[in-house]
Structures are given as structure tokens and as C-alpha cells.
Amino acid sequence: MSEDDFTDLFGAHYAAVLAYGLRRVDSATAHDLAAEVFVVAWRRLPTAPERPRAWLLAVARRVLANELRRQERAGRLHRRIADQPATAAQDGVVEGWAGDDELGRAVARLSTVDQELVRLLVWEELDPQEAAEVLGCTGGAFRVRLHRVRKRLAEHWGEAPTAHAVTTTRGELA
């Protein structure tokens, strides 16, 4: 792969990687995260997969995890969580659910891992296979996790569990 291939990769996916970061951390950290993701992409350009978006978001997820562990060792993460929750929850509502406070509260009651699964489907608009790649699990394991998240979300949302609490087509909530 050439420098032009990298330029194309960057142009096509920078916004998605930056948006991934902005939904999880502050703006400065999100920009640093996006820059680090593309440093990794540059180094691994010859082995980049055919479907690079999920790969780049998986790299972003690992880079972010490393950063959070570094902050924790220094003690800064604890202060940051106390001052400004990193889960985007405010007053028990997860923002970004199209004005549906009840749904936002239901998502906020999910575990951090379950919230990440929903975010990958809804905010990042990944299909289930791409989301499984980002989470580092098989498609089958992802489908099991998705089924369990649907049930928990339906319970928190005050509905009987349905197969459509979280859809698997480009992440819409039913």
C-alpha cells in the first residue's frame, strides 16, 4: 500500500474515528486518540483489512483503553470520573437518544459493557459483525451478548423483552 492509500484511508475514516472518541472522552483526548489511531494505521498499512472502519474503531478502542489505564495509574481517572462522568450519563440519562429521556435512563442503567454494545450499533452504525470485531469477539458471542442486552434494556425500559429492543441493522432502537 502507498501513501495515497493512506491518504484515502484517512479521508474516508477520520471523521468516524474522531466521532468515536468524542462520544467517549473530552475533545482534546478524542483528537489525540484519532491521531494515535492513524499512527498505528500508518505503521500497519500493508496489513490493513479490506473493511478498515471496524479495524480502525477496534484500534481506537484499544488506544483509549491504554490511555484510561495510564490515567488510572496516575490517579487522574478517579478525579475525572468524580468531576465529569466518562459514560456521557448526566442526571441518570444517557445523552444522544433522540430526545427520549426514558430510553436514555434505560440505557444508563445498563452496565458499561452493555452500553458500549448499544453505542456501537446505534451511534457508530456498525453492523453486528463489525461490532463483534471492535469488541474482539466472534459473531456468535456478539449475538448472545446482543440478545442479553435486549432483554436487560427492555426490563429497564419497562417493557416486556422483545426481539427488537435493539435491532441489528445499522443500530436503530425499536
Helices and strands as residue ranges (DSSP letters): H 3-22, H 27-43, G 45-47, H 52-74, H 76-83, E 89-90, E 93-94, H 101-108, H 112-122, H 128-135, H 139-157
